[in-house]
Amino acid sequence: MTSSSPSRSLPYNDDVSMEMIVDDIVMRINDVMNRTAVGDDVDDDIKKAHIKNLQKKVRSLKEQLILKETQSEMLKEKVRVMEDRMMHLEMKLSNDDDVTRNDKLAKIIEKYRIELNEAHLELRQLRSRVVETTNLKTDSLEREEEIKRLEMRLRQQENRNRKQQQQIDDRLLFELRQLLSRMLGISYDTSVAVDFEIISRLEKLIVATYNNPELMSNSFVIDPSNSIGLAEEFRRGYNSVMDEQPANHRPRSYRVGHVNSSGYGRMNEVKSRSRSLSPHKKIDPNVY
């Protein structure tokens, strides 16, 4: 009986798949069976023992295969769990970043909203100021126009007053000339020669009066007994002019003693009127 060929050890590696190992075992079993059929000297016991060993190895390899598959499934599950955790962490981080970013954006939006409200308030204030300025400008223009109108009316009134005053002055001057001409016994006209004649006669009268002190009186009352040097036409002219004037426009000396041709005054003829106090200033009119 020929000896059996030495058995080869099966190359086992974790990287080799179990299907390849099983295929290799089946090929070896077929090889052994072929050798047994060809060689007559092979012992049946050895063949059976060898087959049993091979079957044990197949079972152990299957168990290892199942164990490896279980471990691979567990590793896959762990990898999946880790991937889920990583995804949750990434989502959480992204959510946190989004929340932080949203908070920052909300703060910026609130800040800009406050600035916008302040800008609107300032704009309303500026518009109200513009309206007030426009109203003030309109009022100032109206007041300027009113002031111009009032100034024009004032100038017109001043011109009228000036003209009236000029007319009054001219009238008073005319009355004064007429009065002096009548007092001095001169026929009055508007010529310049009459004015020179009035002035010359007044100078002569004043010089004659100052040269004769007896003619001067403390009360400036014209006394007929002291009328030396006065011309008869002066007395007539003076009395005629005073008679034409109203009572309240006559001088006090005329009301106290009126010079007439007989030489007696009218002192007793003019009665003084009693005057009451001023209702506004309470001043005695007899004093002023």
C-alpha positions in Angstrom: 0.0 0.0 0.0 1.5 3.2 -1.0 1.8 6.0 1.5 -0.4 9.0 1.1 1.1 12.3 0.0 1.6 14.8 2.7 -1.3 17.1 3.3 -0.9 20.7 2.5 -1.9 23.3 5.1 -4.7 25.6 3.9 -3.6 29.1 3.5 -5.9 31.1 5.9 -6.0 34.8 6.1 -8.6 37.2 7.4 -8.5 39.0 4.2 -9.5 35.9 2.2 -13.2 35.4 1.8 -14.9 32.3 3.2 -16.3 31.3 -0.2 -12.8 31.0 -1.7 -11.8 28.9 1.3 -14.8 26.6 0.8 -14.1 26.2 -2.9 -10.5 25.3 -2.1 -11.6 22.7 0.4 -14.0 21.2 -2.1 -11.3 21.0 -4.7 -9.0 19.2 -2.3 -11.7 16.8 -1.4 -12.2 15.9 -5.0 -8.5 15.6 -5.5 -8.3 13.2 -2.6 -11.2 11.2 -3.9 -9.6 10.9 -7.3 -6.3 9.8 -5.8 -8.2 7.2 -3.7 -9.9 5.8 -6.8 -6.7 5.7 -8.7 -4.4 4.4 -5.9 -5.4 1.0 -4.6 -3.1 1.1 -1.7 -4.9 4.0 0.2 -6.4 3.0 3.5 -10.1 3.7 4.0 -9.5 4.6 7.7 -7.0 7.2 6.7 -9.3 8.6 4.1 -12.2 8.8 6.6 -10.0 10.4 9.2 -8.7 12.9 6.7 -12.3 13.6 5.6 -13.4 14.1 9.3 -10.5 16.5 9.8 -11.5 18.4 6.7 -15.1 18.5 7.9 -14.0 19.8 11.3 -12.0 22.5 9.6 -14.9 23.4 7.4 -17.2 23.7 10.5 -14.6 25.8 12.3 -14.1 28.0 9.3 -17.9 28.4 9.0 -18.1 29.4 12.7 -15.2 31.8 12.1 -17.1 33.1 9.1 -20.2 33.7 11.1 -18.2 35.3 13.9 -16.5 37.6 11.4 -19.8 38.5 9.9 -21.2 39.2 13.3 -18.2 41.4 14.1 -18.5 43.1 10.8 -22.2 43.8 11.4 -21.3 45.2 14.8 -18.6 47.3 13.4 -21.0 48.5 10.7 -23.5 49.4 13.4 -20.9 51.2 15.4 -19.8 53.1 12.2 -23.5 54.0 11.5 -24.0 55.1 15.1 -20.8 57.2 14.9 -21.9 58.6 11.6 -25.3 59.5 13.1 -23.6 61.1 16.1 -21.3 63.1 13.8 -24.3 64.2 11.8 -26.2 65.2 14.9 -23.1 67.1 16.2 -22.7 68.8 12.8 -26.3 69.7 12.8 -26.2 70.9 16.4 -23.1 73.0 15.6 -24.7 74.4 12.5 -27.8 75.1 14.5 -25.8 76.8 17.2 -24.0 78.8 14.5 -27.3 79.7 12.9 -28.7 80.7 16.3 -25.7 82.8 17.1 -25.8 84.3 13.6 -29.5 85.0 14.0 -29.0 86.6 17.4 -26.3 88.8 15.9 -28.5 89.7 12.9 -31.4 90.4 15.3 -29.3 92.8 17.3 -28.0 94.5 14.2 -31.6 94.8 12.9 -32.8 96.2 16.2 -29.9 98.7 16.2 -30.8 99.8 12.7 -34.5 100.0 13.6 -33.7 102.3 16.5 -31.4 104.5 14.2 -34.2 104.5 11.6 -36.8 105.7 14.2 -34.4 108.4 15.4 -33.8 109.5 11.8 -37.6 109.6 11.2 -38.0 111.7 14.4 -35.2 114.0 13.4 -36.7 114.3 9.9 -40.1 115.2 11.4 -38.5 117.8 13.7 -36.6 119.3 10.7 -39.8 119.4 8.7 -41.6 121.1 11.6 -38.7 123.6 11.8 -38.9 124.2 8.1 -42.6 124.9 8.4 -42.0 127.2 11.3 -39.2 128.9 9.4 -41.5 129.3 6.4 -44.2 130.7 8.6 -41.8 133.1 10.3 -40.5 134.1 6.9 -44.0 134.7 5.6 -44.8 136.7 8.8 -41.6 138.7 8.5 -42.4 139.5 4.9 -45.9 140.5 5.8 -44.5 142.6 8.7 -42.0 144.2 6.4 -44.8 145.1 3.9 -46.8 146.4 6.8 -43.8 148.4 8.1 -43.3 149.8 4.6 -46.9 150.8 4.3 -46.7 152.4 7.8 -43.5 154.1 6.9 -45.1 155.4 3.7 -48.2 156.6 5.7 -45.9 158.1 8.3 -43.9 160.0 5.6 -47.2 161.1 4.1 -48.5 162.2 7.5 -45.2 164.0 8.2 -45.4 165.7 4.8 -49.0 166.7 5.6 -48.0 167.8 9.1 -45.1 169.8 7.6 -47.4 171.4 5.1 -50.0 172.2 7.7 -47.3 173.5 10.0 -46.0 175.6 7.2 -49.5 176.9 6.5 -50.0 177.6 10.2 -46.6 179.4 10.4 -47.4 181.3 7.2 -50.8 182.2 8.6 -49.4 183.2 12.0 -46.7 185.2 10.3 -49.3 186.9 8.1 -51.5 187.6 11.2 -48.4 188.9 13.1 -47.5 191.2 10.2 -51.1 192.4 10.0 -51.3 192.9 13.7 -48.0 194.9 13.8 -49.0 196.9 10.8 -52.4 197.8 12.4 -50.7 198.6 15.8 -48.1 200.8 14.1 -50.7 202.4 11.8 -49.3 201.1 8.6 -51.4 200.0 5.6 -50.5 196.4 5.3 -49.6 194.7 2.0 -47.3 191.8 1.0 -44.4 194.0 -0.2 -41.0 193.8 1.5 -41.0 197.6 2.1 -43.9 197.2 4.5 -41.8 194.7 6.5 -38.9 197.1 6.7 -41.2 199.9 7.7 -42.7 197.7 10.5 -39.2 196.8 11.8 -38.0 200.4 11.7 -41.0 201.7 13.6 -40.7 198.9 16.2 -37.1 199.8 16.7 -38.0 203.4 17.2 -40.8 202.4 19.7 -38.5 200.1 21.7 -35.7 202.7 21.8 -38.2 205.4 23.0 -39.6 203.0 25.6 -36.2 202.1 27.1 -35.2 205.8 27.0 -38.3 206.6 29.1 -38.4 204.2 32.1 -41.6 205.7 33.4 -43.4 204.0 30.5 -42.4 200.5 31.6 -44.6 198.7 34.2 -44.0 195.5 36.2 -47.2 193.9 35.0 -46.8 195.1 31.4 -50.2 196.9 31.7 -50.6 199.8 29.3 -51.5 202.8 31.3 -53.0 205.8 29.4 -51.3 208.2 31.9 -47.9 206.8 30.9 -48.6 206.7 27.2 -46.2 209.5 26.3 -44.4 208.7 23.1 -47.1 206.3 21.9 -48.6 207.3 18.6 -52.4 207.7 18.5 -52.6 205.4 15.5 -50.7 202.7 17.6 -53.4 202.8 20.3 -56.2 202.7 17.7 -54.6 199.8 15.8 -53.9 197.8 19.0 -57.4 198.2 20.3 -59.0 197.3 16.9 -57.0 194.2 16.6 -57.7 193.0 20.1 -61.4 193.6 19.6 -61.4 191.4 16.6 -59.6 188.5 18.4 -61.6 185.9 20.5 -61.7 186.4 24.2 -59.5 183.3 24.9 -56.9 184.5 22.4 -56.5 188.0 23.8 -53.3 188.6 25.9 -53.7 188.8 29.7 -52.7 192.5 29.7 -55.6 193.4 27.4 -58.0 191.5 29.6 -56.7 193.2 32.7 -56.7 196.7 31.4 -57.9 197.7 27.9 -56.6 201.0 26.6 -59.3 203.2 25.1 -59.4 206.7 24.0 -60.7 208.0 27.3 -57.8 206.7 29.2 -59.7 204.4 31.5 -59.2 200.6 31.5 -61.8 197.8 31.3 -60.4 196.0 34.3 -63.8 195.8 36.1 -65.6 194.8 32.9 -63.8 191.5 32.4 -64.7 189.0 35.1 -62.4 186.1 35.7 -64.0 182.6 35.3 -63.5 180.1 38.1 -61.7 177.0 36.7 -61.9 173.5 38.2 -59.0 171.1 38.7 -57.9 169.0 35.8 -59.7 165.6 35.9 -56.6 163.7 34.6 -53.6 165.3 36.2 -55.3 167.1 39.2 -53.4 170.3 38.6 -54.7 173.7 39.5 -55.2 175.5 36.2 -54.7 178.9 37.9 -51.1 177.9 38.7 -49.9 177.0 35.3 
